[in-house]
Amino acid sequence: MRTLTNGIMQQNLQQVLGTVVAASSNLTSEAEHYRINNLLARNWGFNFYLAPRLIEYAKWLESSDERSNFTYPLKNLHHLKGWLAVVTGSKISDADRVVHEIFDDDWLVSELVQASLKHGCPLDANGFRAHRAALYGRRIGWYGIVRLKKPRLVIETGVDRGLGSAILCRALMRNSDEGFIGEYLGTDINPRAGHLLSESLAQFGRIAYGDSIDTLKAVESTIDIFINDSDHSAQYEADEYDVITDKLSDRSIVLGDNSHATDKLFQFAVRCGKQFLHFAEQPEGHWYPGAGIGAAF
Ligand SMILES: C[S@@+](CC[C@H](N)C(=O)[O-])C[C@H]1O[C@@H](n2cnc3c(N)ncnc32)[C@H](O)[C@@H]1O
């Protein structure tokens, strides 16, 4: 590892040690001896839990160029499949099937690669294929919900590059091949957002540009699946849930990308008499503790 990374890691550790105030000891030497032995015995937690995280952090510092929206494969994909089955009321074998369906989808990969090329930020198709599980992340759960519930209207607030849009429209495309027609509406305040939504996929939905709350106020159809992923402040999240409450269909599922950080979706579920279940990501080989998907259903 380079000297610079070593130096930063040393600074990090010194910062941690600086917060541990050494207590002056007036113990007898026997008690002091016991205390030291006990301390050494209890230190197993460092090797077992903390050192792997610190090593992952140092490696990431050295080799990654990501600053936020980290990508990583999931250690606990089986938890996601179990969560999907419970939230949609499906058989676990069906949840397993739709998760593998998106992993095996080479057509989707080529759409994403083409769309990104057109936008001037080329994606390497083989690299994308190899890392798609990491790049799709928890959106795999969004895909599964749409495939299993066959919604008529799916809304995602905050589309960014449009990876969620593309995945959700792909799910609607497959639903339509099976005779279930549905549409997607994405919202984003950034007029340049959504470049990954290719022409073929955009047949299943569109992006409305502007403030998400304004767009949601204008929605007239009933919403089956709602995904909150725009402004991540707790107040804005709560405001989005308030605006859509009376627009939800009886079989609606509301997903939150902020549920690892706030209790707003849980509070919404309590108010609406819905169930609540959070899927918590366990990133593989990454120091980030993971986000998740909250579901009110
Ligand atoms: C975390 S990103 C969305 C990621 C996306 N859902 C995906 O699957 O990749 C958040 C997005 O919300 C948008 N945003 C922030 N505040 C907003 C607002 N008030 N109304 C609409 N979009 C907003 C940002 O421009 C950004 O693109």
The ligand as an SDF file (V2000), in Angstrom:
LIG
                    3D

 27 29  0  0  0  0  0  0  0  0999 V2000
  -29.8320    9.0810   -4.8660 C   0  0  0  0  0  0  0  0  0  0  0  0
  -30.1380    9.8450   -6.3910 S   0  0  0  0  0  0  0  0  0  0  0  0
  -31.3080    8.7620   -7.1260 C   0  0  0  0  0  0  0  0  0  0  0  0
  -30.7450    7.4360   -7.5390 C   0  0  0  0  0  0  0  0  0  0  0  0
  -31.6420    6.6660   -8.4490 C   0  0  0  0  0  0  0  0  0  0  0  0
  -32.9210    6.3750   -7.8340 N   0  0  0  0  0  0  0  0  0  0  0  0
  -31.0030    5.3790   -8.9140 C   0  0  0  0  0  0  0  0  0  0  0  0
  -31.6310    4.3220   -8.8630 O   0  0  0  0  0  0  0  0  0  0  0  0
  -29.8380    5.4160   -9.3230 O   0  0  0  0  0  0  0  0  0  0  0  0
  -31.1180   11.2450   -5.9280 C   0  0  0  0  0  0  0  0  0  0  0  0
  -31.6500   12.0720   -7.0820 C   0  0  0  0  0  0  0  0  0  0  0  0
  -32.6880   12.8950   -6.5550 O   0  0  0  0  0  0  0  0  0  0  0  0
  -32.6880   14.1200   -7.2370 C   0  0  0  0  0  0  0  0  0  0  0  0
  -33.3730   15.1300   -6.4020 N   0  0  0  0  0  0  0  0  0  0  0  0
  -32.9120   15.7720   -5.3000 C   0  0  0  0  0  0  0  0  0  0  0  0
  -33.8430   16.6010   -4.8100 N   0  0  0  0  0  0  0  0  0  0  0  0
  -34.9330   16.4810   -5.6030 C   0  0  0  0  0  0  0  0  0  0  0  0
  -36.2280   17.0770   -5.6000 C   0  0  0  0  0  0  0  0  0  0  0  0
  -36.5910   17.9900   -4.6730 N   0  0  0  0  0  0  0  0  0  0  0  0
  -37.0980   16.7100   -6.5670 N   0  0  0  0  0  0  0  0  0  0  0  0
  -36.7390   15.7960   -7.5130 C   0  0  0  0  0  0  0  0  0  0  0  0
  -35.5350   15.2140   -7.5540 N   0  0  0  0  0  0  0  0  0  0  0  0
  -34.6420   15.5360   -6.6150 C   0  0  0  0  0  0  0  0  0  0  0  0
  -31.2160   14.4140   -7.4950 C   0  0  0  0  0  0  0  0  0  0  0  0
  -31.0750   15.2780   -8.6040 O   0  0  0  0  0  0  0  0  0  0  0  0
  -30.6340   13.0070   -7.7270 C   0  0  0  0  0  0  0  0  0  0  0  0
  -30.5480   12.7300   -9.0990 O   0  0  0  0  0  0  0  0  0  0  0  0
  1  2  1  0
  2  3  1  0
  2 10  1  0
  3  4  1  0
  4  5  1  0
  5  6  1  0
  5  7  1  0
  7  8  2  0
  7  9  1  0
 10 11  1  0
 11 12  1  0
 11 26  1  0
 12 13  1  0
 13 14  1  0
 13 24  1  0
 14 15  1  0
 14 23  1  0
 15 16  2  0
 16 17  1  0
 17 18  1  0
 17 23  2  0
 18 19  1  0
 18 20  2  0
 20 21  1  0
 21 22  2  0
 22 23  1  0
 24 25  1  0
 24 26  1  0
 26 27  1  0
M  CHG  2   2   1   9  -1
M  END
$$$$
